[in-house]
Amino acid sequence: MSDIQAQIKETVESHDVVLFMKGSKLMPQCGFSSRVAGILGGLSVEYTDVNCLANDAIRQGIKDFSDWPTIPQLYVKGEFVGGCDIITEMTLSGELDQLFDKHGIGYDKSAAEQIRAQNG
Amino acid sequence: MTMYANEIEALLRAQFPNAEITVDGEDGMHMGATVVDESFRGMSRIQQQRAVYAALKGKMDGPDGELHALQLRTRAPE
């Protein structure tokens, strides 16, 4: 395993929630990254952001690591959960709530319900 | 080089001959595709979308990076 793959593995395994994104949580630099960061922020989820634009090795390495060609990529407890489309669908279906419940990850349940109500 | 709807559809049709496929988007960079195929039954969303990305053979933000973003909606037929 290359050192970049080892570095990514260490990152996703040592933080509960990790978002590999373009830009940072405070300054997303791509619509899709911004949407996932917005969902996590809206649900008050504590997470680690990794700016793939700041490091080309990570930008390519993360795609090899997950066998997934795009960024953003969300990881919960070391497991790849999905990109923007999947996270959006899971938020609306309630599956993201279940995933967080299963792993004991704190989030704002009423905010999640409000998002679903608005997108009814 | 941008990748237009008919190219995306052709690549998807080759991989999913019996699927219901709709591709939208005009600018060739931010496109969308819906693929409804029996082969997705029982697959997780990630597995379904990985199959679709595989059908696009490296056109997705790969070395030639035609497609910056492809919004995917995949499911098995109801």
N, CA and C atoms of all chains as a GROMACS GRO file, in nm:
protein
  594
    1MET      N    1   0.087  -0.119   0.000
    1MET     CA    2   0.000   0.000   0.000
    1MET      C    3   0.090   0.124   0.000
    2SER      N    4   0.061   0.216  -0.095
    2SER     CA    5   0.147   0.336  -0.106
    2SER      C    6   0.128   0.422   0.019
    3ASP      N    7   0.223   0.513   0.043
    3ASP     CA    8   0.210   0.592   0.166
    3ASP      C    9   0.086   0.682   0.161
    4ILE      N   10   0.046   0.726   0.039
    4ILE     CA   11  -0.073   0.810   0.034
    4ILE      C   12  -0.196   0.728   0.073
    5GLN      N   13  -0.200   0.603   0.028
    5GLN     CA   14  -0.314   0.518   0.065
    5GLN      C   15  -0.314   0.492   0.216
    6ALA      N   16  -0.194   0.473   0.271
    6ALA     CA   17  -0.184   0.449   0.416
    6ALA      C   18  -0.228   0.573   0.492
    7GLN      N   19  -0.190   0.689   0.439
    7GLN     CA   20  -0.226   0.817   0.504
    7GLN      C   21  -0.378   0.835   0.503
    8ILE      N   22  -0.440   0.801   0.388
    8ILE     CA   23  -0.586   0.814   0.378
    8ILE      C   24  -0.654   0.716   0.473
    9LYS      N   25  -0.603   0.594   0.474
    9LYS     CA   26  -0.662   0.490   0.562
    9LYS      C   27  -0.654   0.534   0.708
   10GLU      N   28  -0.540   0.589   0.745
   10GLU     CA   29  -0.521   0.635   0.884
   10GLU      C   30  -0.620   0.748   0.915
   11THR      N   31  -0.638   0.838   0.818
   11THR     CA   32  -0.729   0.951   0.840
   11THR      C   33  -0.873   0.903   0.861
   12VAL      N   34  -0.920   0.814   0.773
   12VAL     CA   35  -1.061   0.773   0.783
   12VAL      C   36  -1.085   0.682   0.903
   13GLU      N   37  -0.978   0.616   0.950
   13GLU     CA   38  -0.997   0.525   1.064
   13GLU      C   39  -0.978   0.595   1.198
   14SER      N   40  -0.918   0.716   1.194
   14SER     CA   41  -0.894   0.781   1.323
   14SER      C   42  -0.991   0.896   1.349
   15HIS      N   43  -1.085   0.919   1.256
   15HIS     CA   44  -1.188   1.020   1.278
   15HIS      C   45  -1.324   0.959   1.246
   16ASP      N   46  -1.425   0.988   1.327
   16ASP     CA   47  -1.556   0.926   1.305
   16ASP      C   48  -1.614   0.962   1.169
   17VAL      N   49  -1.613   1.093   1.139
   17VAL     CA   50  -1.674   1.140   1.014
   17VAL      C   51  -1.571   1.222   0.938
   18VAL      N   52  -1.543   1.183   0.813
   18VAL     CA   53  -1.444   1.255   0.732
   18VAL      C   54  -1.505   1.288   0.596
   19LEU      N   55  -1.491   1.414   0.556
   19LEU     CA   56  -1.540   1.453   0.423
   19LEU      C   57  -1.421   1.497   0.338
   20PHE      N   58  -1.390   1.419   0.237
   20PHE     CA   59  -1.289   1.459   0.138
   20PHE      C   60  -1.362   1.548   0.038
   21MET      N   61  -1.319   1.673   0.028
   21MET     CA   62  -1.397   1.769  -0.049
   21MET      C   63  -1.305   1.862  -0.127
   22LYS      N   64  -1.367   1.940  -0.218
   22LYS     CA   65  -1.293   2.045  -0.288
   22LYS      C   66  -1.316   2.173  -0.210
   23GLY      N   67  -1.209   2.224  -0.148
   23GLY     CA   68  -1.221   2.341  -0.061
   23GLY      C   69  -1.227   2.293   0.083
   24SER      N   70  -1.275   2.381   0.172
   24SER     CA   71  -1.284   2.342   0.313
   24SER      C   72  -1.428   2.364   0.358
   25LYS      N   73  -1.459   2.314   0.480
   25LYS     CA   74  -1.598   2.326   0.526
   25LYS      C   75  -1.638   2.474   0.537
   26LEU      N   76  -1.541   2.561   0.567
   26LEU     CA   77  -1.574   2.704   0.577
   26LEU      C   78  -1.577   2.768   0.440
   27MET      N   79  -1.498   2.711   0.345
   27MET     CA   80  -1.494   2.770   0.209
   27MET      C   81  -1.495   2.659   0.104
   28PRO      N   82  -1.614   2.596   0.085
   28PRO     CA   83  -1.622   2.494  -0.019
   28PRO      C   84  -1.597   2.557  -0.156
   29GLN      N   85  -1.532   2.485  -0.245
   29GLN     CA   86  -1.501   2.544  -0.377
   29GLN      C   87  -1.561   2.461  -0.489
   30CYS      N   88  -1.671   2.392  -0.459
   30CYS     CA   89  -1.739   2.318  -0.566
   30CYS      C   90  -1.880   2.294  -0.515
   31GLY      N   91  -1.978   2.304  -0.606
   31GLY     CA   92  -2.118   2.293  -0.566
   31GLY      C   93  -2.152   2.165  -0.494
   32PHE      N   94  -2.096   2.055  -0.545
   32PHE     CA   95  -2.129   1.925  -0.485
   32PHE      C   96  -2.068   1.915  -0.345
   33SER      N   97  -1.941   1.959  -0.331
   33SER     CA   98  -1.878   1.956  -0.199
   33SER      C   99  -1.954   2.047  -0.103
   34SER      N  100  -1.996   2.161  -0.156
   34SER     CA  101  -2.066   2.257  -0.072
   34SER      C  102  -2.198   2.200  -0.023
   35ARG      N  103  -2.266   2.124  -0.111
   35ARG     CA  104  -2.394   2.067  -0.069
   35ARG      C  105  -2.376   1.968   0.045
   36VAL      N  106  -2.276   1.878   0.035
   36VAL     CA  107  -2.257   1.778   0.143
   36VAL      C  108  -2.212   1.848   0.272
   37ALA      N  109  -2.121   1.946   0.256
   37ALA     CA  110  -2.078   2.020   0.376
   37ALA      C  111  -2.198   2.091   0.437
   38GLY      N  112  -2.288   2.140   0.352
   38GLY     CA  113  -2.409   2.208   0.401
   38GLY      C  114  -2.500   2.113   0.477
   39ILE      N  115  -2.514   1.991   0.425
   39ILE     CA  116  -2.598   1.891   0.494
   39ILE      C  117  -2.538   1.859   0.632
   40LEU      N  118  -2.407   1.832   0.633
   40LEU     CA  119  -2.343   1.797   0.761
   40LEU      C  120  -2.352   1.914   0.858
   41GLY      N  121  -2.331   2.036   0.806
   41GLY     CA  122  -2.341   2.155   0.891
   41GLY      C  123  -2.482   2.173   0.942
   42GLY      N  124  -2.579   2.156   0.851
   42GLY     CA  125  -2.721   2.171   0.887
   42GLY      C  126  -2.763   2.073   0.995
   43LEU      N  127  -2.700   1.955   0.995
   43LEU     CA  128  -2.734   1.852   1.094
   43LEU      C  129  -2.642   1.861   1.217
   44SER      N  130  -2.559   1.966   1.220
   44SER     CA  131  -2.466   1.986   1.333
   44SER      C  132  -2.380   1.863   1.359
   45VAL      N  133  -2.334   1.801   1.251
   45VAL     CA  134  -2.246   1.684   1.267
   45VAL      C  135  -2.102   1.733   1.278
   46GLU      N  136  -2.030   1.682   1.377
   46GLU     CA  137  -1.888   1.716   1.387
   46GLU      C  138  -1.811   1.630   1.286
   47TYR      N  139  -1.732   1.695   1.200
   47TYR     CA  140  -1.659   1.613   1.102
   47TYR      C  141  -1.525   1.677   1.066
   48THR      N  142  -1.438   1.594   1.014
   48THR     CA  143  -1.306   1.638   0.968
   48THR      C  144  -1.314   1.662   0.818
   49ASP      N  145  -1.271   1.779   0.772
   49ASP     CA  146  -1.270   1.803   0.626
   49ASP      C  147  -1.127   1.793   0.573
   50VAL      N  148  -1.116   1.733   0.455
   50VAL     CA  149  -0.985   1.721   0.390
   50VAL      C  150  -0.997   1.789   0.254
   51ASN      N  151  -0.916   1.894   0.233
   51ASN     CA  152  -0.927   1.972   0.109
   51ASN      C  153  -0.844   1.906  -0.002
   52CYS      N  154  -0.912   1.839  -0.095
   52CYS     CA  155  -0.840   1.766  -0.202
   52CYS      C  156  -0.777   1.860  -0.303
   53LEU      N  157  -0.818   1.986  -0.303
   53LEU     CA  158  -0.758   2.080  -0.398
   53LEU      C  159  -0.619   2.122  -0.351
   54ALA      N  160  -0.596   2.103  -0.219
   54ALA     CA  161  -0.468   2.147  -0.164
   54ALA      C  162  -0.361   2.040  -0.182
   55ASN      N  163  -0.398   1.922  -0.226
   55ASN     CA  164  -0.300   1.812  -0.233
   55ASN      C  165  -0.339   1.716  -0.345
   56ASP      N  166  -0.268   1.724  -0.457
   56ASP     CA  167  -0.302   1.641  -0.574
   56ASP      C  168  -0.290   1.492  -0.545
   57ALA      N  169  -0.194   1.457  -0.459
   57ALA     CA  170  -0.175   1.313  -0.428
   57ALA      C  171  -0.301   1.259  -0.361
   58ILE      N  172  -0.359   1.341  -0.270
   58ILE     CA  173  -0.483   1.296  -0.202
   58ILE      C  174  -0.598   1.299  -0.302
   59ARG      N  175  -0.600   1.402  -0.388
   59ARG     CA  176  -0.710   1.416  -0.484
   59ARG      C  177  -0.722   1.291  -0.571
   60GLN      N  178  -0.608   1.238  -0.616
   60GLN     CA  179  -0.613   1.115  -0.697
   60GLN      C  180  -0.621   0.992  -0.606
   61GLY      N  181  -0.547   1.000  -0.496
   61GLY     CA  182  -0.538   0.884  -0.404
   61GLY      C  183  -0.674   0.844  -0.349
   62ILE      N  184  -0.759   0.943  -0.320
   62ILE     CA  185  -0.889   0.909  -0.259
   62ILE      C  186  -0.977   0.834  -0.360
   63LYS      N  187  -0.958   0.867  -0.489
   63LYS     CA  188  -1.040   0.800  -0.592
   63LYS      C  189  -0.996   0.654  -0.606
   64ASP      N  190  -0.865   0.630  -0.590
   64ASP     CA  191  -0.817   0.492  -0.596
   64ASP      C  192  -0.860   0.416  -0.470
   65PHE      N  193  -0.852   0.487  -0.356
   65PHE     CA  194  -0.881   0.425  -0.226
   65PHE      C  195  -1.023   0.368  -0.225
   66SER      N  196  -1.118   0.446  -0.281
   66SER     CA  197  -1.258   0.403  -0.272
   66SER      C  198  -1.309   0.344  -0.403
   67ASP      N  199  -1.224   0.348  -0.506
   67ASP     CA  200  -1.270   0.307  -0.641
   67ASP      C  201  -1.396   0.387  -0.679
   68TRP      N  202  -1.383   0.521  -0.658
   68TRP     CA  203  -1.496   0.611  -0.685
   68TRP      C  204  -1.437   0.735  -0.751
   69PRO      N  205  -1.484   0.772  -0.872
   69PRO     CA  206  -1.412   0.871  -0.953
   69PRO      C  207  -1.434   1.017  -0.916
   70THR      N  208  -1.522   1.046  -0.820
   70THR     CA  209  -1.550   1.188  -0.798
   70THR      C  210  -1.529   1.227  -0.652
   71ILE      N  211  -1.524   1.357  -0.634
   71ILE     CA  212  -1.516   1.419  -0.501
   71ILE      C  213  -1.634   1.512  -0.493
   72PRO      N  214  -1.709   1.521  -0.381
   72PRO     CA  215  -1.673   1.482  -0.246
   72PRO      C  216  -1.696   1.333  -0.218
   73GLN      N  217  -1.631   1.289  -0.112
   73GLN     CA  218  -1.652   1.152  -0.062
   73GLN      C  219  -1.666   1.158   0.090
   74LEU      N  220  -1.775   1.095   0.139
   74LEU     CA  221  -1.799   1.096   0.284
   74LEU      C  222  -1.764   0.960   0.343
   75TYR      N  223  -1.695   0.962   0.455
   75TYR     CA  224  -1.658   0.840   0.528
   75TYR      C  225  -1.714   0.849   0.671
   76VAL      N  226  -1.777   0.741   0.716
   76VAL     CA  227  -1.824   0.734   0.854
   76VAL      C  228  -1.766   0.608   0.916
   77LYS      N  229  -1.692   0.625   1.024
   77LYS     CA  230  -1.626   0.513   1.093
   77LYS      C  231  -1.544   0.430   0.993
   78GLY      N  232  -1.470   0.502   0.909
   78GLY     CA  233  -1.378   0.435   0.818
   78GLY      C  234  -1.441   0.375   0.695
   79GLU      N  235  -1.574   0.391   0.684
   79GLU     CA  236  -1.643   0.328   0.569
   79GLU      C  237  -1.688   0.433   0.469
   80PHE      N  238  -1.665   0.407   0.340
   80PHE     CA  239  -1.710   0.501   0.237
   80PHE      C  240  -1.861   0.494   0.227
   81VAL      N  241  -1.927   0.609   0.244
   81VAL     CA  242  -2.073   0.613   0.242
   81VAL      C  243  -2.125   0.655   0.106
   82GLY      N  244  -2.059   0.753   0.044
   82GLY     CA  245  -2.104   0.794  -0.090
   82GLY      C  246  -2.060   0.934  -0.126
   83GLY      N  247  -2.104   0.976  -0.246
   83GLY     CA  248  -2.077   1.112  -0.293
   83GLY      C  249  -2.201   1.197  -0.274
   84CYS      N  250  -2.205   1.308  -0.345
   84CYS     CA  251  -2.312   1.408  -0.322
   84CYS      C  252  -2.450   1.348  -0.347
   85ASP      N  253  -2.469   1.277  -0.457
   85ASP     CA  254  -2.603   1.224  -0.489
   85ASP      C  255  -2.651   1.129  -0.380
   86ILE      N  256  -2.562   1.037  -0.340
   86ILE     CA  257  -2.603   0.935  -0.244
   86ILE      C  258  -2.632   0.999  -0.108
   87ILE      N  259  -2.546   1.094  -0.067
   87ILE     CA  260  -2.568   1.156   0.064
   87ILE      C  261  -2.699   1.235   0.064
   88THR      N  262  -2.727   1.299  -0.051
   88THR     CA  263  -2.854   1.374  -0.060
   88THR      C  264  -2.972   1.277  -0.049
   89GLU      N  265  -2.966   1.166  -0.125
   89GLU     CA  266  -3.076   1.068  -0.120
   89GLU      C  267  -3.091   1.011   0.021
   90MET      N  268  -2.978   0.980   0.085
   90MET     CA  269  -2.984   0.919   0.219
   90MET      C  270  -3.039   1.016   0.322
   91THR      N  271  -3.011   1.147   0.300
   91THR     CA  272  -3.066   1.247   0.393
   91THR      C  273  -3.217   1.251   0.380
   92LEU      N  274  -3.264   1.251   0.256
   92LEU     CA  275  -3.408   1.261   0.232
   92LEU      C  276  -3.481   1.133   0.271
   93SER      N  277  -3.412   1.018   0.261
   93SER     CA  278  -3.482   0.892   0.292
   93SER      C  279  -3.472   0.859   0.442
   94GLY      N  280  -3.382   0.928   0.514
   94GLY     CA  281  -3.366   0.898   0.657
   94GLY      C  282  -3.256   0.795   0.682
   95GLU      N  283  -3.196   0.742   0.573
   95GLU     CA  284  -3.091   0.641   0.592
   95GLU      C  285  -2.967   0.700   0.659
   96LEU      N  286  -2.943   0.832   0.635
   96LEU     CA  287  -2.825   0.895   0.698
   96LEU      C  288  -2.846   0.900   0.850
   97ASP      N  289  -2.970   0.932   0.889
   97ASP     CA  290  -3.002   0.932   1.034
   97ASP      C  291  -2.970   0.793   1.092
   98GLN      N  292  -3.018   0.688   1.022
   98GLN     CA  293  -2.998   0.551   1.074
   98GLN      C  294  -2.849   0.518   1.086
   99LEU      N  295  -2.773   0.563   0.984
   99LEU     CA  296  -2.629   0.534   0.986
   99LEU      C  297  -2.564   0.602   1.106
  100PHE      N  298  -2.601   0.729   1.128
  100PHE     CA  299  -2.543   0.801   1.242
  100PHE      C  300  -2.588   0.736   1.374
  101ASP      N  301  -2.718   0.698   1.382
  101ASP     CA  302  -2.766   0.632   1.504
  101ASP      C  303  -2.684   0.504   1.530
  102LYS      N  304  -2.667   0.427   1.422
  102LYS     CA  305  -2.598   0.297   1.436
  102LYS      C  306  -2.457   0.315   1.491
  103HIS      N  307  -2.392   0.423   1.451
  103HIS     CA  308  -2.253   0.444   1.493
  103HIS      C  309  -2.240   0.541   1.610
  104GLY      N  310  -2.355   0.584   1.663
  104GLY     CA  311  -2.350   0.673   1.779
  104GLY      C  312  -2.289   0.809   1.745
  105ILE      N  313  -2.316   0.856   1.623
  105ILE     CA  314  -2.264   0.987   1.581
  105ILE      C  315  -2.369   1.094   1.613
  106GLY      N  316  -2.328   1.199   1.681
  106GLY     CA  317  -2.424   1.304   1.720
  106GLY      C  318  -2.470   1.385   1.600
  107TYR      N  319  -2.602   1.414   1.594
  107TYR     CA  320  -2.654   1.502   1.489
  107TYR      C  321  -2.786   1.559   1.536
  108ASP      N  322  -2.833   1.661   1.468
  108ASP     CA  323  -2.956   1.729   1.508
  108ASP      C  324  -3.074   1.662   1.438
  109LYS      N  325  -3.145   1.577   1.511
  109LYS     CA  326  -3.254   1.497   1.452
  109LYS      C  327  -3.365   1.588   1.398
  110SER      N  328  -3.396   1.695   1.472
  110SER     CA  329  -3.509   1.780   1.428
  110SER      C  330  -3.470   1.852   1.299
  111ALA      N  331  -3.342   1.887   1.285
  111ALA     CA  332  -3.298   1.953   1.161
  111ALA      C  333  -3.314   1.857   1.043
  112ALA      N  334  -3.283   1.730   1.067
  112ALA     CA  335  -3.296   1.629   0.960
  112ALA      C  336  -3.443   1.619   0.919
  113GLU      N  337  -3.530   1.616   1.020
  113GLU     CA  338  -3.673   1.604   0.987
  113GLU      C  339  -3.724   1.727   0.912
  114GLN      N  340  -3.667   1.843   0.950
  114GLN     CA  341  -3.708   1.966   0.882
  114GLN      C  342  -3.667   1.963   0.735
  115ILE      N  343  -3.545   1.913   0.709
  115ILE     CA  344  -3.498   1.904   0.570
  115ILE      C  345  -3.593   1.814   0.490
  116ARG      N  346  -3.631   1.703   0.551
  116ARG     CA  347  -3.723   1.611   0.480
  116ARG      C  348  -3.858   1.677   0.457
  117ALA      N  349  -3.905   1.750   0.558
  117ALA     CA  350  -4.036   1.816   0.544
  117ALA      C  351  -4.031   1.918   0.430
  118GLN      N  352  -3.920   1.991   0.422
  118GLN     CA  353  -3.911   2.095   0.318
  118GLN      C  354  -3.899   2.033   0.178
  119ASN      N  355  -3.844   1.910   0.175
  119ASN     CA  356  -3.824   1.848   0.043
  119ASN      C  357  -3.925   1.735   0.020
  120GLY      N  358  -4.040   1.743   0.087
  120GLY     CA  359  -4.142   1.640   0.097
  120GLY      C  360  -4.181   1.566  -0.028
  121MET      N  361  -1.258   1.903  -2.425
  121MET     CA  362  -1.361   1.832  -2.502
  121MET      C  363  -1.478   1.806  -2.405
  122THR      N  364  -1.597   1.831  -2.446
  122THR     CA  365  -1.712   1.804  -2.359
  122THR      C  366  -1.775   1.672  -2.407
  123MET      N  367  -1.854   1.617  -2.319
  123MET     CA  368  -1.910   1.485  -2.351
  123MET      C  369  -2.061   1.503  -2.356
  124TYR      N  370  -2.120   1.480  -2.469
  124TYR     CA  371  -2.262   1.514  -2.480
  124TYR      C  372  -2.353   1.397  -2.451
  125ALA      N  373  -2.481   1.428  -2.438
  125ALA     CA  374  -2.580   1.330  -2.391
  125ALA      C  375  -2.573   1.202  -2.473
  126ASN      N  376  -2.560   1.215  -2.606
  126ASN     CA  377  -2.566   1.092  -2.687
  126ASN      C  378  -2.444   1.003  -2.662
  127GLU      N  379  -2.330   1.065  -2.632
  127GLU     CA  380  -2.210   0.983  -2.603
  127GLU      C  381  -2.228   0.909  -2.471
  128ILE      N  382  -2.281   0.981  -2.373
  128ILE     CA  383  -2.301   0.918  -2.241
  128ILE      C  384  -2.402   0.804  -2.256
  129GLU      N  385  -2.510   0.834  -2.330
  129GLU     CA  386  -2.614   0.732  -2.345
  129GLU      C  387  -2.559   0.609  -2.417
  130ALA      N  388  -2.474   0.632  -2.518
  130ALA     CA  389  -2.418   0.518  -2.594
  130ALA      C  390  -2.333   0.430  -2.503
  131LEU      N  391  -2.251   0.495  -2.421
  131LEU     CA  392  -2.165   0.418  -2.329
  131LEU      C  393  -2.250   0.340  -2.229
  132LEU      N  394  -2.357   0.405  -2.179
  132LEU     CA  395  -2.444   0.337  -2.080
  132LEU      C  396  -2.523   0.226  -2.148
  133ARG      N  397  -2.571   0.254  -2.269
  133ARG     CA  398  -2.651   0.152  -2.340
  133ARG      C  399  -2.567   0.027  -2.367
  134ALA      N  400  -2.440   0.047  -2.395
  134ALA     CA  401  -2.352  -0.068  -2.423
  134ALA      C  402  -2.341  -0.156  -2.297
  135GLN      N  403  -2.341  -0.092  -2.181
  135GLN     CA  404  -2.323  -0.167  -2.056
  135GLN      C  405  -2.456  -0.220  -2.004
  136PHE      N  406  -2.563  -0.143  -2.029
  136PHE     CA  407  -2.696  -0.181  -1.975
  136PHE      C  408  -2.796  -0.186  -2.091
  137PRO      N  409  -2.787  -0.290  -2.177
  137PRO     CA  410  -2.868  -0.294  -2.299
  137PRO      C  411  -3.018  -0.289  -2.275
  138ASN      N  412  -3.068  -0.342  -2.160
  138ASN     CA  413  -3.214  -0.344  -2.141
  138ASN      C  414  -3.262  -0.236  -2.046
  139ALA      N  415  -3.171  -0.147  -2.007
  139ALA     CA  416  -3.209  -0.048  -1.904
  139ALA      C  417  -3.291   0.064  -1.963
  140GLU      N  418  -3.362   0.133  -1.874
  140GLU     CA  419  -3.430   0.258  -1.909
  140GLU      C  420  -3.327   0.367  -1.877
  141ILE      N  421  -3.285   0.440  -1.979
  141ILE     CA  422  -3.176   0.538  -1.959
  141ILE      C  423  -3.224   0.675  -2.004
  142THR      N  424  -3.209   0.775  -1.917
  142THR     CA  425  -3.233   0.912  -1.964
  142THR      C  426  -3.112   0.996  -1.923
  143VAL      N  427  -3.065   1.078  -2.014
  143VAL     CA  428  -2.947   1.163  -1.986
  143VAL      C  429  -2.991   1.307  -2.006
  144ASP      N  430  -2.954   1.393  -1.912
  144ASP     CA  431  -2.991   1.534  -1.929
  144ASP      C  432  -2.868   1.622  -1.907
  145GLY      N  433  -2.888   1.750  -1.941
  145GLY     CA  434  -2.775   1.843  -1.928
  145GLY      C  435  -2.725   1.878  -2.068
  146GLU      N  436  -2.687   2.005  -2.086
  146GLU     CA  437  -2.645   2.047  -2.221
  146GLU      C  438  -2.498   2.084  -2.226
  147ASP      N  439  -2.441   2.126  -2.111
  147ASP     CA  440  -2.308   2.189  -2.125
  147ASP      C  441  -2.197   2.085  -2.139
  148GLY      N  442  -2.230   1.959  -2.127
  148GLY     CA  443  -2.127   1.857  -2.148
  148GLY      C  444  -2.031   1.844  -2.032
  149MET      N  445  -2.047   1.928  -1.930
  149MET     CA  446  -1.959   1.916  -1.813
  149MET      C  447  -2.040   1.878  -1.690
  150HIS      N  448  -2.158   1.938  -1.678
  150HIS     CA  449  -2.246   1.906  -1.563
  150HIS      C  450  -2.366   1.833  -1.620
  151MET      N  451  -2.360   1.702  -1.619
  151MET     CA  452  -2.467   1.625  -1.683
  151MET      C  453  -2.539   1.541  -1.577
  152GLY      N  454  -2.652   1.484  -1.618
  152GLY     CA  455  -2.726   1.396  -1.527
  152GLY      C  456  -2.767   1.271  -1.602
  153ALA      N  457  -2.775   1.161  -1.530
  153ALA     CA  458  -2.821   1.036  -1.595
  153ALA      C  459  -2.905   0.956  -1.498
  154THR      N  460  -3.015   0.904  -1.550
  154THR     CA  461  -3.098   0.812  -1.471
  154THR      C  462  -3.091   0.676  -1.538
  155VAL      N  463  -3.055   0.575  -1.460
  155VAL     CA  464  -3.046   0.439  -1.516
  155VAL      C  465  -3.131   0.347  -1.429
  156VAL      N  466  -3.230   0.286  -1.493
  156VAL     CA  467  -3.319   0.192  -1.421
  156VAL      C  468  -3.296   0.056  -1.484
  157ASP      N  469  -3.238  -0.035  -1.409
  157ASP     CA  470  -3.202  -0.164  -1.470
  157ASP      C  471  -3.219  -0.278  -1.370
  158GLU      N  472  -3.262  -0.391  -1.424
  158GLU     CA  473  -3.287  -0.510  -1.341
  158GLU      C  474  -3.159  -0.553  -1.268
  159SER      N  475  -3.044  -0.529  -1.332
  159SER     CA  476  -2.918  -0.576  -1.271
  159SER      C  477  -2.889  -0.504  -1.139
  160PHE      N  478  -2.960  -0.392  -1.114
  160PHE     CA  479  -2.934  -0.318  -0.989
  160PHE      C  480  -3.008  -0.379  -0.870
  161ARG      N  481  -3.103  -0.469  -0.898
  161ARG     CA  482  -3.184  -0.523  -0.787
  161ARG      C  483  -3.093  -0.588  -0.683
  162GLY      N  484  -3.111  -0.546  -0.557
  162GLY     CA  485  -3.032  -0.605  -0.448
  162GLY      C  486  -2.896  -0.540  -0.431
  163MET      N  487  -2.859  -0.450  -0.522
  163MET     CA  488  -2.729  -0.382  -0.510
  163MET      C  489  -2.742  -0.258  -0.422
  164SER      N  490  -2.637  -0.225  -0.348
  164SER     CA  491  -2.642  -0.099  -0.272
  164SER      C  492  -2.626   0.016  -0.372
  165ARG      N  493  -2.661   0.138  -0.327
  165ARG     CA  494  -2.648   0.255  -0.416
  165ARG      C  495  -2.504   0.266  -0.467
  166ILE      N  496  -2.409   0.245  -0.378
  166ILE     CA  497  -2.268   0.260  -0.419
  166ILE      C  498  -2.235   0.160  -0.528
  167GLN      N  499  -2.281   0.036  -0.511
  167GLN     CA  500  -2.251  -0.066  -0.613
  167GLN      C  501  -2.317  -0.030  -0.746
  168GLN      N  502  -2.441   0.019  -0.738
  168GLN     CA  503  -2.510   0.058  -0.862
  168GLN      C  504  -2.432   0.170  -0.932
  169GLN      N  505  -2.394   0.270  -0.854
  169GLN     CA  506  -2.328   0.385  -0.919
  169GLN      C  507  -2.188   0.349  -0.965
  170ARG      N  508  -2.121   0.259  -0.894
  170ARG     CA  509  -1.988   0.214  -0.940
  170ARG      C  510  -2.002   0.147  -1.077
  171ALA      N  511  -2.110   0.070  -1.094
  171ALA     CA  512  -2.131   0.002  -1.223
  171ALA      C  513  -2.150   0.106  -1.333
  172VAL      N  514  -2.222   0.213  -1.301
  172VAL     CA  515  -2.245   0.317  -1.402
  172VAL      C  516  -2.114   0.389  -1.433
  173TYR      N  517  -2.037   0.421  -1.330
  173TYR     CA  518  -1.908   0.490  -1.353
  173TYR      C  519  -1.816   0.401  -1.435
  174ALA      N  520  -1.822   0.269  -1.408
  174ALA     CA  521  -1.735   0.176  -1.484
  174ALA      C  522  -1.772   0.180  -1.632
  175ALA      N  523  -1.904   0.196  -1.658
  175ALA     CA  524  -1.949   0.199  -1.798
  175ALA      C  525  -1.895   0.323  -1.869
  176LEU      N  526  -1.862   0.426  -1.792
  176LEU     CA  527  -1.817   0.551  -1.855
  176LEU      C  528  -1.665   0.551  -1.871
  177LYS      N  529  -1.603   0.440  -1.834
  177LYS     CA  530  -1.461   0.414  -1.864
  177LYS      C  531  -1.371   0.536  -1.853
  178GLY      N  532  -1.353   0.588  -1.736
  178GLY     CA  533  -1.251   0.690  -1.715
  178GLY      C  534  -1.284   0.824  -1.775
  179LYS      N  535  -1.408   0.845  -1.820
  179LYS     CA  536  -1.443   0.979  -1.872
  179LYS      C  537  -1.484   1.070  -1.757
  180MET      N  538  -1.488   1.014  -1.635
  180MET     CA  539  -1.543   1.084  -1.520
  180MET      C  540  -1.427   1.147  -1.442
  181ASP      N  541  -1.390   1.271  -1.476
  181ASP     CA  542  -1.287   1.338  -1.397
  181ASP      C  543  -1.158   1.258  -1.397
  182GLY      N  544  -1.142   1.177  -1.499
  182GLY     CA  545  -1.019   1.094  -1.508
  182GLY      C  546  -0.909   1.175  -1.577
  183PRO      N  547  -0.803   1.112  -1.627
  183PRO     CA  548  -0.693   1.187  -1.689
  183PRO      C  549  -0.745   1.280  -1.799
  184ASP      N  550  -0.845   1.235  -1.878
  184ASP     CA  551  -0.893   1.328  -1.982
  184ASP      C  552  -1.006   1.415  -1.924
  185GLY      N  553  -1.060   1.375  -1.808
  185GLY     CA  554  -1.148   1.462  -1.730
  185GLY      C  555  -1.257   1.533  -1.807
  186GLU      N  556  -1.320   1.464  -1.902
  186GLU     CA  557  -1.426   1.536  -1.976
  186GLU      C  558  -1.536   1.581  -1.882
  187LEU      N  559  -1.585   1.481  -1.808
  187LEU     CA  560  -1.706   1.510  -1.731
  187LEU      C  561  -1.665   1.560  -1.593
  188HIS      N  562  -1.695   1.682  -1.563
  188HIS     CA  563  -1.661   1.728  -1.428
  188HIS      C  564  -1.757   1.665  -1.328
  189ALA      N  565  -1.886   1.659  -1.369
  189ALA     CA  566  -1.982   1.608  -1.271
  189ALA      C  567  -2.096   1.540  -1.343
  190LEU      N  568  -2.129   1.423  -1.296
  190LEU     CA  569  -2.244   1.353  -1.353
  190LEU      C  570  -2.338   1.320  -1.238
  191GLN      N  571  -2.455   1.381  -1.239
  191GLN     CA  572  -2.553   1.354  -1.133
  191GLN      C  573  -2.619   1.221  -1.165
  192LEU      N  574  -2.612   1.126  -1.072
  192LEU     CA  575  -2.663   0.992  -1.103
  192LEU      C  576  -2.786   0.959  -1.022
  193ARG      N  577  -2.882   0.899  -1.088
  193ARG     CA  578  -3.000   0.845  -1.021
  193ARG      C  579  -3.014   0.702  -1.072
  194THR      N  580  -2.991   0.604  -0.983
  194THR     CA  581  -2.996   0.464  -1.029
  194THR      C  582  -3.094   0.387  -0.941
  195ARG      N  583  -3.164   0.292  -1.000
  195ARG     CA  584  -3.249   0.202  -0.919
  195ARG      C  585  -3.291   0.083  -1.004
  196ALA      N  586  -3.342  -0.019  -0.937
  196ALA     CA  587  -3.400  -0.133  -1.010
  196ALA      C  588  -3.545  -0.095  -1.043
  197PRO      N  589  -3.602  -0.154  -1.146
  197PRO     CA  590  -3.742  -0.124  -1.179
  197PRO      C  591  -3.833  -0.159  -1.060
  198GLU      N  592  -3.940  -0.078  -1.039
  198GLU     CA  593  -4.032  -0.109  -0.927
  198GLU      C  594  -4.096  -0.247  -0.945
   0.00000   0.00000   0.00000
